[in-house]
Amino acid sequence: MNMYAIIDTAGFQHKVAPGDTIKIQRIESTGDNAVTFDRVLLVSKDETTLIGSPYVKNASVSAEILREEKDKKVLIFKKKPRKGHKKLRGHRQQYSLVKIQDIIVGG
């Protein structure tokens, strides 16, 4: 049984399958670490493929938040030639590590 789905989270699309661990934009955890993604763009199971317009009806992906962390630092350097202007800034993006539990269709 080869099943996967494409979900939309915070404007990014991720291809997920049960048992996968993905890194997504940080989402707030609510006590229990269970989360459900309702924005499912595509579901494929064996030879059957459901494509949404824009989302597949009655489809969701259940997952568990493992942890929330910060990514590596990205340096932003701006310089204007012949003006003596230099600016160096850093940014660390927050993300959530999520483990996909199940893909639910029509339930």
Residue pairs with C-beta under 8 A, 6 or more apart in sequence:
1 45
1 46
2 44
2 45
2 46
3 17
3 18
3 43
3 44
3 45
3 46
3 103
4 15
4 16
4 17
4 43
4 44
4 103
5 15
5 16
5 17
5 40
5 41
5 42
5 43
5 44
5 59
5 61
5 103
6 13
6 14
6 15
6 16
6 40
6 41
6 42
7 13
7 14
7 16
7 37
7 39
7 40
7 41
7 61
8 37
8 39
8 40
8 41
8 55
9 24
9 25
9 27
9 37
9 39
10 24
10 25
10 27
12 24
12 25
13 41
14 22
14 24
16 22
16 61
16 100
16 103
17 100
17 103
18 100
18 101
18 102
18 103
19 99
19 100
20 99
20 100
21 66
21 97
21 98
21 99
21 100
22 97
22 98
22 100
23 95
23 96
23 97
23 98
24 95
24 96
24 98
25 93
25 94
25 95
25 96
26 68
26 94
26 95
26 96
27 35
27 65
27 96
29 35
29 65
29 68
29 96
33 64
33 65
33 66
34 62
34 63
34 64
34 65
35 62
35 63
35 64
35 65
35 98
36 60
36 61
36 62
36 63
37 60
37 61
37 62
37 63
38 55
38 60
39 55
40 52
40 55
40 56
40 59
40 60
40 61
40 103
41 51
41 52
41 54
41 55
41 56
42 49
42 50
42 51
42 52
42 56
43 49
43 50
43 56
43 59
43 103
43 105
44 50
45 105
50 56
50 59
50 105
52 59
56 105
58 105
58 106
58 107
59 103
59 104
59 105
59 106
60 103
60 104
61 100
61 102
61 103
61 104
62 100
62 101
62 102
62 104
63 98
63 99
63 100
63 101
64 98
64 99
64 101
65 96
65 97
65 98
66 96
66 97
66 98
66 99
67 96
67 97
68 94
68 95
68 96
68 97
69 94
69 95
69 97
70 92
70 93
70 94
70 95
71 92
71 93
71 94
71 95
72 92
73 90
73 91
73 92
74 90
74 91
74 92
74 93
75 88
75 89
75 90
76 87
76 88
76 89
76 90
76 91
77 86
77 87
77 88
77 89
78 85
78 86
78 87
79 85
79 86
79 87
